[in-house]
Amino acid sequence: FQQVAYSLQTTLNHALTRNGAPGMFLTLFYALIDSAHKKLSFCSAGHEPMILYRQAIRQTEIIKGAQGIPLGLFEDSAYETCEIPFEEGDLLLLISDGVRELRNPKGEEFGMERLKKIIQEKAEKGENSEQIIHELFQEMHHYQKGIPAHDDRTLMCVRFSG
């Protein structure tokens, strides 16, 4: 995984720095789920950190490992990989920055801590990924109270099973 992830990000980074428009960059999150060994290997190029709910200890955390800079900014950027274990019932949430940065009429961001709290509540109820994504979009819609979103709002949720 480490070699593939490094090669992918390095190749994309070189292409963007050499051929992209000045100031253009791209965030990327790359992961491999190894269900046989119950581990998640990942790397990030400027992407938002993931939120992980651990069923066994009923705790939600923000995982900031392998946080490289976005692709396309510096040709010689290096990217690290991380590996974390998972167990049945654990839940992973990935978001675009537009989710975290979503604002209400007072200009306050939706934020990572709010997401972490919502994930904790929904995961403890045993909700599946589809339900959680649906309810997160409802929460965001309610939070913004008619204020248009300034960026995309992308979510990916994985609930690990047996």
C-alpha positions in Angstrom: 0.0 0.0 0.0 2.7 2.5 1.0 4.5 2.2 -2.4 1.2 2.4 -4.4 -0.1 5.4 -2.4 3.3 7.2 -2.6 3.6 6.5 -6.3 0.0 7.7 -7.0 0.3 10.9 -5.1 3.8 11.7 -6.4 2.7 11.1 -10.0 -0.4 13.2 -9.6 1.5 15.9 -7.8 4.2 16.1 -10.5 1.6 16.3 -13.2 -0.3 19.1 -11.5 2.8 21.1 -10.7 4.2 20.8 -14.2 1.0 21.0 -16.3 -1.6 22.6 -14.1 -2.6 26.2 -13.9 -0.6 28.4 -11.4 -2.3 28.2 -8.0 -4.3 25.1 -8.9 -4.3 22.4 -6.3 -6.2 19.2 -5.4 -6.8 17.5 -2.1 -6.9 13.7 -2.1 -7.6 11.0 0.4 -6.6 7.5 -0.6 -7.4 4.4 1.5 -7.4 0.7 1.4 -9.7 -1.4 3.7 -8.1 -4.8 4.5 -11.1 -6.7 5.9 -9.1 -9.9 6.4 -6.7 -8.2 8.8 -9.1 -5.5 10.0 -6.9 -2.6 9.2 -7.3 0.7 7.3 -4.3 2.0 5.4 -4.6 5.6 4.3 -2.8 8.8 3.2 -4.0 12.3 2.7 -2.9 15.2 0.5 -4.5 18.2 2.2 -7.8 16.5 2.7 -9.9 17.0 5.8 -9.1 14.5 8.7 -11.4 11.6 9.1 -13.8 11.0 12.0 -13.7 7.5 13.5 -16.2 6.0 15.9 -14.8 3.0 17.9 -17.7 0.7 18.9 -15.8 -1.2 21.6 -15.0 1.9 23.6 -18.0 4.0 22.4 -15.7 6.9 21.5 -15.3 9.1 18.5 -12.0 10.7 17.5 -10.6 12.9 14.7 -7.8 11.0 13.0 -5.2 13.4 11.6 -2.5 11.0 10.6 -0.7 11.2 7.2 -1.7 14.8 6.6 0.4 15.9 3.6 -0.1 19.1 1.7 -2.5 19.4 -1.3 -1.3 18.1 -4.7 0.0 20.6 -7.2 1.6 23.1 -4.8 5.2 22.0 -4.6 6.8 19.5 -6.9 9.0 17.8 -4.3 6.2 17.2 -1.7 6.4 14.0 0.2 3.4 12.0 1.4 3.2 9.6 4.3 0.8 6.7 5.0 -0.8 5.6 8.2 -2.4 2.3 9.3 -5.1 1.9 11.9 -7.0 -1.1 13.1 -10.8 -1.4 13.0 -13.3 -3.7 14.5 -16.9 -4.7 13.7 -19.2 -1.8 14.4 -16.6 0.9 14.0 -17.6 3.8 11.7 -15.5 6.0 9.5 -16.7 9.4 8.1 -14.8 11.4 5.4 -15.9 14.9 4.4 -15.0 17.6 2.0 -14.1 21.0 3.5 -17.4 22.4 2.5 -19.1 20.3 5.3 -16.8 21.6 8.0 -17.0 25.2 6.7 -20.8 25.3 6.2 -22.0 28.5 7.9 -25.2 29.5 9.7 -26.7 33.0 9.5 -24.4 34.2 12.3 -21.4 33.1 10.2 -20.4 30.3 12.5 -18.9 27.1 11.0 -20.6 23.7 11.3 -17.2 22.4 12.5 -15.5 19.1 13.2 -16.6 19.0 16.9 -20.3 19.2 15.8 -19.7 16.4 13.3 -17.9 14.3 15.9 -20.9 14.7 18.3 -23.4 13.8 15.7 -21.5 10.7 14.6 -21.2 9.6 18.2 -25.0 9.9 18.7 -25.9 8.1 15.4 -23.3 5.4 15.7 -24.4 4.6 19.3 -27.9 4.1 18.0 -26.6 1.5 15.6 -27.5 3.5 12.5 -26.1 2.3 9.2 -24.0 4.5 6.8 -26.9 5.4 4.6 -29.0 6.6 7.5 -26.1 8.6 9.0 -25.4 10.4 5.7 -29.1 11.2 5.2 -29.3 12.6 8.8 -26.1 14.6 8.4 -27.5 16.3 5.3 -30.6 17.1 7.3 -28.5 18.5 10.2 -26.5 20.7 7.7 -29.7 22.0 6.0 -31.2 22.9 9.4 -27.9 24.5 10.6 -27.6 26.8 7.6 -31.2 28.1 7.9 -31.5 29.1 4.2 -27.9 30.5 3.8 -26.5 29.0 0.6 -23.5 26.7 0.8 -20.4 28.3 -0.6 -18.7 24.9 -1.4 -19.6 21.3 -2.1 -20.7 19.1 0.7 -19.4 15.6 0.2 -19.7 12.8 2.7 -18.5 9.2 2.7 -19.4 6.9 5.5 -18.3 3.3 6.1 -19.6 1.1 8.9 -17.3 -1.9 9.3 -19.0 -5.3 9.7 -17.9 -8.9 10.5 
